[in-house]
Amino acid sequence: MPRIPTVPSRLPQVGTTIFTVMSALAQKHGAINLGQGFPDFSCDPRLIDAVERAMRDGHNQYPPMAGVPALRQAVADKIAALYGQRYDAESEITITAGATQAIFTALLAVVHPGDEVIVLTPCYDSYLPNIALCGGVARPVPLRADFRPDFAAIAAAITPRTRALLINSPHNPSGTVWSEQDMRTLDALLAPTDIVLIADEVYEHMVFDAAQHQSASRFPGLAARAFVVSSFGKTFHVTGWKVGSVAAPAALTAEFRKVHQFNVFTVNTPMQLGLAAYLADPAPYLGLPAFYQAKRDRFRAGLAQSRFELLPCSGSYFQCARYAAISDLPDDAFCRWLTQQAGVAAIPLSAFEPDGRQRGVVRFCFAKQDATLDAALQRLRAL
């Protein structure tokens, strides 16, 4: 028999992600999938038309490594208009193969073996494996019970080995949004250090109740040390396209691109050109807060009539809820039961905790058609 080599795993503790597991379980049982964070509705047909025009016009070969100039300029202009920070499109904006690749590339660019990276938990599930693959050491710092940052705990976690800090607002999974004061406190905390900030801002256009997204790029002290990560997929309902962007000072961008050119090199040309054309009209992303707030309010109103206990949701397209009045199962077992018996898939919050901490909380995604939400709510209210 041919010999299959035995190799030591780079990620021995990692299996199939909970999102894949729950989506497969939802499909098997015909459940409504409110687990994985993707819309079940289409993007604007004008965006499809713009990509198709680029294809038919012959733009189907490699673009520049850093991204199509027109798209980089459109990103720089958008950031300047929204947040008041002017990045140079040539040397400070990079187009990436989605936000996950952007975060991983930023970590690879700055983290050396043994360097420490502070991560605020619960957190998106790619962060810790990314740090491990870099040879870094993750230093998890729990968010407070209300999922707000605990700056005393962050300060206590900083050591001479701290290379980077990863933050995420609006926050996945909790839907918490950092305030201006939070960002100013962070700025003051990091000011005397050489810590690099990686700001995961993929839900930047989903902030509700007339609040403003407090991008790291708004604050000169943070912008000078930050990789600011954004996602066209999240913003324009095309998660499968896997196109994102990173804004960072030129010196940090230079290091980022050294890695980017060898782990992705570049991102497909026609979608970049289509996105550049589409960004000429700001209305689609400026209208997102109202669009998703209406879905949040619809879902919350329906869930309030169930035995779930709603947690606050100030941003993103996720709603967390406690289920103690329904079951005393651990959250992963409860999500499996919910999928199989109630026909609605959710994600257990313990999947976002490095120690599997139980909070008795599950996460629902409300980036769905109203009919999908209504059908799921009918099933959830019956519990």
Stockholm file with secondary structure:
# STOCKHOLM 1.0

chainA/1-383         MPRIPTVPSRLPQVGTTIFTVMSALAQKHGAINLGQGFPDFSCDPRLIDAVERAMRDGHNQYPPMAGVPALRQAVADKIAALYGQRYDAESEITITAGATQAIFTALLAVVHPGDEVIVLTPCYDSYLPNIALCGGVARPVPLRADFRPDFAAIAAAITPRTRALLINSPHNPSGTVWSEQDMRTLDALLAPTDIVLIADEVYEHMVFDAAQHQSASRFPGLAARAFVVSSFGKTFHVTGWKVGSVAAPAALTAEFRKVHQFNVFTVNTPMQLGLAAYLADPAPYLGLPAFYQAKRDRFRAGLAQSRFELLPCSGSYFQCARYAAISDLPDDAFCRWLTQQAGVAAIPLSAFEPDGRQRGVVRFCFAKQDATLDAALQRLRAL
#=GR chainA/1-383 SS CCCCCCCCCSSTTCCSCHHHHHHHHHHHHTCEECSSSCCSSCCCHHHHHHHHHHHHTTCCSCCCTTCCHHHHHHHHHHHHHHHSCCCCHHHHEEEESSHHHHHHHHHHHHCCTTCEEEEEESCCTTHHHHHHHTTCEEEEEECCTTSCCCHHHHHHHCCTTEEEEEEESSCTTTCCCCCHHHHHHHHHHHTTSCCEEEEECTTTTCBCTTCCCCCGGGSHHHHTTEEEEEEHHHHTTCGGGCCEEEECCHHHHHHHHHHHHHHTCCCCHHHHHHHHHHTTCCHHHHTHHHHHHHHHHHHHHHHTTSSCEECCCCBTTEEEEECTTTCCSCHHHHHHHIIIIISEECEEGGGGCTTCCCCSEEEEECCSCHHHHHHHHHHHHTC
#=GC SS_cons         CCCCCCCCCSSTTCCSCHHHHHHHHHHHHTCEECSSSCCSSCCCHHHHHHHHHHHHTTCCSCCCTTCCHHHHHHHHHHHHHHHSCCCCHHHHEEEESSHHHHHHHHHHHHCCTTCEEEEEESCCTTHHHHHHHTTCEEEEEECCTTSCCCHHHHHHHCCTTEEEEEEESSCTTTCCCCCHHHHHHHHHHHTTSCCEEEEECTTTTCBCTTCCCCCGGGSHHHHTTEEEEEEHHHHTTCGGGCCEEEECCHHHHHHHHHHHHHHTCCCCHHHHHHHHHHTTCCHHHHTHHHHHHHHHHHHHHHHTTSSCEECCCCBTTEEEEECTTTCCSCHHHHHHHIIIIISEECEEGGGGCTTCCCCSEEEEECCSCHHHHHHHHHHHHTC
//
